Amino acid sequence: MTPALISIVFAVTLAAVLLKPLRASAHCDTMEGPTAQDGLRALETGNIALALKWVAAPGEEELRGVFDQARAARDLGTAAREVADRWFVENLVRIHRAGEGAAFSGVEPYGAPVDERVAAADSAVAAGELTPLRGLVPTERWAELERRFVTVLEHKDYDAADVDAGRAYIAAYVSFFKYAEGEDHDHGDHAPAHPGHKH
């Protein structure tokens, strides 16, 4: 794809992003969510494994192609870089959600509201302890929540270049988040996902 064509494609993509109506967001559909942030880190560092852990194997080839195009477009200037980053994140979240059979309607901007249980669960994972979720999860669910949290911590310090290890962490992470939000079932063995109102 030539630089001129890439510029046209990103200009059209940017227009679609700017004209898209806002909606209630799922955590994985926000620019501040870990899916988007891992995508941006992947672009910045060149380590696509940071993004690949969010998609199932069938979506890997497509994401690699988008990644290569976005990385090339980032060299065309500041404006192209901003659009390329957004374009890659949009595709990452779309492929991620397609892998779990969920619809995709875009990525919400920074500052989009997130359920307090999701924010507390994020804080718990970052801190390595469940205190932020006290009072937000019913007492009768606490034992199972602790079990899932231990599994998250066991997988947390994985090699960032190891896609399989990353996917194992995301699977544990999602199972924990979904239970914290009130869902009883495990995510299952299909595509890795991220917690949010729609998962």
Buried (B, 14 or more C-beta within 10 A) or exposed (E): EEEEEBBEBBEEBBEEBEEEEEEEBBBBBBBBBBBBBBBBEBBEEEBBBBBBBBBBEEBBEBBBEBBEBBBBBBEBEEEBBEBBBBBBBBBBBBBBBBBBEBEBBBBBEEEBEBBEBBBBBBBBBEEEEBEBBEEBBEEEBEEEBEEBBEBBBEBEEBEBEEBEBBBBBBBBBBBBBBBBBEEEEEBEEEBBBBBBBBB
